[in-house]
Amino acid sequence: EAGIDTHHASAFGVVGQVLAIDEELAVLAYGQQSLAGLISACQRLMALGQRQAAQLAWQLKPVILEAAQRSQDGDIDGEAAYGCTTLLDMAGMQHPGLPTRLFIS
């Protein structure tokens, strides 16, 4: 409402802090929620059924756990540094205001 763009990761962290949710649990919840959103988008964009989506989410669970651990360890060197996707994040924030979008919902 105030016209301030905030990335959902930051908002997720603030809400977790306000609700006194353990940092590790908040990081894992964010990872799981992000993965679920991506898999949902894949289901709408391609032929990916419920069973395949559930299998994919289960198979990627170790990746979420590793990413969460690396983030808490402060590993921002090397391969972990690819997580900065500023232009992609900015485009995502502009997406709702575009006249033509992939997902109208």
C-alpha angles and dihedrals in degrees: 000000000000092000093246118136113219124178112240091236090062092046090049090053094048093050090048090052093047091050090047092238114168110262094233092050091048092051091049092047091051091050092049093046092049091049092048090052093050093048090049090053090049090053091056095044100044144016099284116141130206094262093049091047092051091047091050092050091049093048091051094050092096090052091055091048092050093047091050091050093048091050092052091047089057092241102166097143128096118350094002091065093073089083091087105095101160098160092046091049091049091049090050091053091051093048098088091058097050119110092226120038137172093233119031094185 
